[in-house]
Amino acid sequence: MKIFELCKLAEVGAGTAKQIELREASAEPFALFNVEGGLHLTEDTCTHAFASLSQGEIQGRLVFCPLHGGAFDVTTGQPCEPPCMLPIKRYRVWVEGETVMSDLTELPES
């Protein structure tokens, strides 16, 4: 299983998100969120429309899609506000030293 270095922990401050591109792993970008004291890695593309969630507004555990205003709970991947109906994928993420890492193992829906 391949392990990827996503970024330095300092690059994603509390209450923010960062778009992560791993061309060797996926053509689609990922979104790394630092919310409520934890890191959460999700797919970056909204399941309702093709908008970047890492560019959306973050309120607590929710990220609001910048295109139509739907929202997802980044800790569970579940949609919370219409028009979003389908969950976003979440991936395993951890910190080693000062570096955020992932093996892109998809986490089960919760």
Backbone bond lengths (Angstrom), bond angles and torsions (degrees), N, CA, C in turn:
res aa  C-N    CA-C-N  psi(-1)  N-CA   C-N-CA  omega(-1)  CA-C   N-CA-C  phi
1 M - - - 1.452 - - 1.527 108.70 -
2 K 1.299 116.41 129.66 1.464 121.66 -178.40 1.528 109.87 -82.46
3 I 1.321 115.64 139.06 1.461 121.98 176.75 1.531 107.80 -111.23
4 F 1.325 114.89 135.28 1.461 121.46 -176.47 1.522 110.98 -113.35
5 E 1.338 116.10 138.22 1.456 121.71 169.91 1.518 106.61 -86.94
6 L 1.345 116.69 118.08 1.463 120.42 -175.92 1.517 112.83 -85.82
7 C 1.327 116.83 -47.63 1.461 122.33 -178.98 1.521 108.09 -176.32
8 K 1.300 116.33 177.91 1.458 121.36 171.94 1.529 107.99 -82.13
9 L 1.317 117.02 143.00 1.455 121.61 -179.20 1.530 111.54 -54.85
10 A 1.325 117.06 -37.39 1.467 121.87 -178.73 1.532 112.59 -63.63
11 E 1.344 117.76 -16.86 1.467 121.10 -178.00 1.522 113.40 -79.02
12 V 1.334 117.55 -10.75 1.465 120.44 -179.26 1.534 108.29 -130.09
13 G 1.329 114.45 91.30 1.455 121.03 -176.92 1.517 112.39 -70.84
14 A 1.314 115.70 166.18 1.464 121.56 178.81 1.525 110.35 -57.17
15 G 1.334 115.92 133.05 1.457 121.68 178.65 1.512 114.66 76.45
16 T 1.345 116.71 17.40 1.465 120.19 -179.22 1.530 110.78 -125.28
17 A 1.320 114.30 173.57 1.469 121.73 177.01 1.517 108.64 -133.74
18 K 1.331 115.18 157.08 1.465 121.58 177.49 1.518 108.21 -138.65
19 Q 1.318 116.06 132.80 1.463 119.85 174.70 1.530 108.46 -76.62
20 I 1.323 115.93 134.41 1.460 122.82 -179.75 1.522 108.42 -119.29
21 E 1.323 116.09 123.74 1.463 120.60 176.31 1.519 108.60 -110.57
22 L 1.312 115.78 124.99 1.462 123.08 177.62 1.523 107.23 -125.21
23 R 1.297 116.17 79.52 1.472 121.34 -174.99 1.522 112.60 -56.16
24 E 1.342 117.66 -32.52 1.463 120.19 -179.56 1.534 112.66 -73.36
25 A 1.344 116.69 -13.14 1.465 120.28 -178.01 1.525 113.34 -111.74
26 S 1.339 116.77 -32.06 1.457 119.68 -174.11 1.520 110.23 -159.98
27 A 1.318 115.73 144.41 1.464 120.25 174.91 1.520 110.20 -75.78
28 E 1.334 116.53 -22.01 1.460 121.85 -178.97 1.527 110.35 -94.56
29 P 1.335 117.68 143.04 1.461 120.54 179.09 1.528 112.00 -77.05
30 F 1.312 114.86 165.62 1.450 123.72 175.92 1.519 107.85 -114.43
31 A 1.340 116.94 164.34 1.466 122.10 175.12 1.520 107.86 -123.06
32 L 1.317 116.12 128.61 1.457 122.30 177.38 1.519 107.53 -107.09
33 F 1.334 116.52 120.00 1.462 122.78 -178.52 1.516 109.71 -110.95
34 N 1.329 116.00 140.50 1.461 122.42 173.35 1.519 105.64 -116.44
35 V 1.339 116.01 94.74 1.465 120.37 -177.35 1.525 110.36 -131.52
36 E 1.325 114.43 142.76 1.457 122.84 176.03 1.519 112.53 47.97
37 G 1.337 116.28 41.51 1.453 121.43 174.70 1.517 115.46 80.34
38 G 1.336 118.08 8.47 1.459 120.36 -179.63 1.511 112.52 -136.03
39 L 1.329 115.47 157.26 1.462 121.74 175.95 1.516 109.37 -98.14
40 H 1.321 116.10 140.36 1.463 122.19 -178.66 1.523 108.17 -138.57
41 L 1.322 116.05 124.81 1.456 122.19 179.46 1.518 108.61 -107.16
42 T 1.337 116.09 125.18 1.462 121.63 -179.64 1.522 109.30 -132.04
43 E 1.330 115.09 172.04 1.456 118.05 168.02 1.527 106.21 -67.28
44 D 1.312 117.46 149.15 1.466 121.05 -175.67 1.518 112.45 -89.58
45 T 1.311 118.01 -18.94 1.461 121.04 -174.34 1.521 110.80 -91.96
46 C 1.319 116.14 125.72 1.460 122.53 178.01 1.533 109.39 -57.68
47 T 1.336 116.40 139.69 1.465 120.31 -179.96 1.527 112.35 -77.14
48 H 1.326 118.13 -10.97 1.460 120.93 178.60 1.526 111.40 -89.59
49 A 1.307 115.89 -45.49 1.460 121.03 -179.07 1.522 107.22 -147.23
50 F 1.288 116.42 160.33 1.467 120.41 -172.60 1.524 111.53 -80.23
51 A 1.336 115.41 76.62 1.461 121.61 178.15 1.523 108.42 -126.06
52 S 1.321 116.27 152.99 1.458 122.67 -178.34 1.525 110.65 -83.96
53 L 1.328 116.20 114.98 1.462 120.09 179.84 1.523 112.17 -68.63
54 S 1.322 117.64 -27.99 1.464 119.52 178.97 1.531 111.19 -66.42
55 Q 1.327 116.91 -14.92 1.465 121.71 176.97 1.524 112.00 -94.72
56 G 1.339 116.39 -0.55 1.463 120.71 -177.58 1.515 113.14 -82.73
57 E 1.321 115.28 169.40 1.464 122.11 178.35 1.525 109.11 -80.47
58 I 1.331 116.09 136.33 1.459 121.52 -179.92 1.524 108.60 -107.72
59 Q 1.333 115.12 128.47 1.465 121.80 174.93 1.521 107.01 -130.97
60 G 1.327 116.44 104.52 1.463 120.30 -177.27 1.520 109.55 63.79
61 R 1.349 116.77 -121.60 1.465 122.37 179.75 1.525 112.57 -90.64
62 L 1.327 117.04 -1.93 1.465 120.84 -174.97 1.519 111.45 -99.77
63 V 1.334 114.39 141.40 1.463 120.51 169.83 1.529 106.46 -117.84
64 F 1.340 114.69 131.93 1.458 121.19 -178.93 1.521 108.99 -100.64
65 C 1.322 115.36 127.09 1.461 121.13 179.59 1.532 109.00 -61.85
66 P 1.334 117.08 130.70 1.464 119.59 -178.16 1.533 113.90 -71.20
67 L 1.325 117.85 -11.90 1.463 119.84 -176.72 1.530 112.73 -87.97
68 H 1.344 117.51 -53.43 1.461 120.47 -175.97 1.523 113.63 -122.31
69 G 1.338 118.48 0.66 1.455 120.76 174.38 1.515 116.16 83.34
70 G 1.336 117.90 3.18 1.458 119.60 174.50 1.518 109.17 -66.60
71 A 1.336 116.22 163.65 1.466 118.41 -175.73 1.524 111.54 -136.73
72 F 1.343 113.53 155.21 1.459 122.94 175.67 1.521 109.01 -129.71
73 D 1.329 115.87 147.46 1.460 121.98 169.19 1.525 105.57 -84.81
74 V 1.328 118.16 112.71 1.465 120.06 -175.10 1.530 112.31 -71.40
75 T 1.331 117.83 -15.72 1.465 119.85 179.06 1.526 112.12 -81.53
76 T 1.332 117.09 -20.91 1.467 121.09 -179.83 1.526 112.53 -120.04
77 G 1.330 116.83 -20.96 1.462 121.60 -175.08 1.518 113.78 84.05
78 Q 1.318 117.35 -4.41 1.460 120.93 -174.53 1.529 112.34 -77.66
79 P 1.343 116.95 142.03 1.455 120.51 175.38 1.529 109.56 -70.55
80 C 1.329 116.63 142.43 1.469 121.28 -176.68 1.520 113.59 -123.55
81 E 1.323 116.34 -20.58 1.471 121.07 -178.06 1.519 108.30 -137.77
82 P 1.356 117.41 134.88 1.455 119.20 175.35 1.526 110.30 -66.49
83 P 1.297 118.39 154.41 1.459 127.39 13.25 1.531 114.58 -88.05
84 C 1.325 118.80 7.04 1.469 120.73 -179.66 1.524 109.92 -70.65
85 M 1.331 116.02 128.77 1.460 121.38 -177.84 1.527 112.73 -124.01
86 L 1.328 117.31 -28.55 1.464 121.76 -177.36 1.524 109.93 -101.84
87 P 1.339 117.50 140.00 1.467 119.69 179.67 1.527 112.01 -67.84
88 I 1.325 115.22 160.08 1.458 121.20 172.54 1.525 108.33 -96.19
89 K 1.328 115.66 150.43 1.462 120.55 178.75 1.522 109.67 -74.10
90 R 1.337 115.16 144.72 1.462 121.98 176.81 1.520 108.48 -121.68
91 Y 1.335 115.52 151.54 1.460 120.92 -175.57 1.526 110.47 -131.87
92 R 1.324 114.84 152.86 1.459 121.49 179.20 1.527 109.81 -65.31
93 V 1.323 115.98 136.77 1.459 121.83 -178.77 1.522 108.89 -146.59
94 W 1.344 116.57 145.92 1.456 121.36 178.72 1.519 109.18 -154.13
95 V 1.327 115.56 171.87 1.462 121.42 179.99 1.519 108.95 -116.05
96 E 1.330 116.21 132.07 1.467 122.95 171.98 1.518 106.60 -119.89
97 G 1.336 115.98 113.10 1.459 119.62 -175.28 1.511 109.39 64.72
98 E 1.327 116.44 -114.57 1.466 121.72 178.55 1.527 111.95 -111.56
99 T 1.349 117.30 10.64 1.460 121.42 -174.43 1.524 110.99 -111.57
100 V 1.331 116.37 133.33 1.465 122.44 176.15 1.525 107.76 -85.09
101 M 1.334 116.01 129.62 1.459 122.57 -173.87 1.537 110.66 -124.37
102 S 1.333 115.14 157.53 1.467 121.10 172.35 1.522 109.53 -156.52
103 D 1.322 115.80 148.87 1.456 120.67 171.32 1.532 110.24 -106.09
104 L 1.339 115.70 7.37 1.473 125.11 178.68 1.527 112.66 60.41
105 T 1.319 116.97 26.64 1.458 120.52 171.51 1.530 107.67 -69.68
106 E 1.338 115.73 123.46 1.456 119.45 -178.82 1.523 109.35 -73.95
107 L 1.329 115.97 132.93 1.455 121.44 178.62 1.528 109.70 -85.27
108 P 1.336 117.28 148.99 1.467 119.51 179.67 1.521 110.73 -68.15
109 E 1.328 115.92 155.24 1.465 120.17 176.26 1.506 108.76 -62.12
110 S 1.345 115.39 143.75 1.458 119.19 176.88 1.509 110.45 -135.67
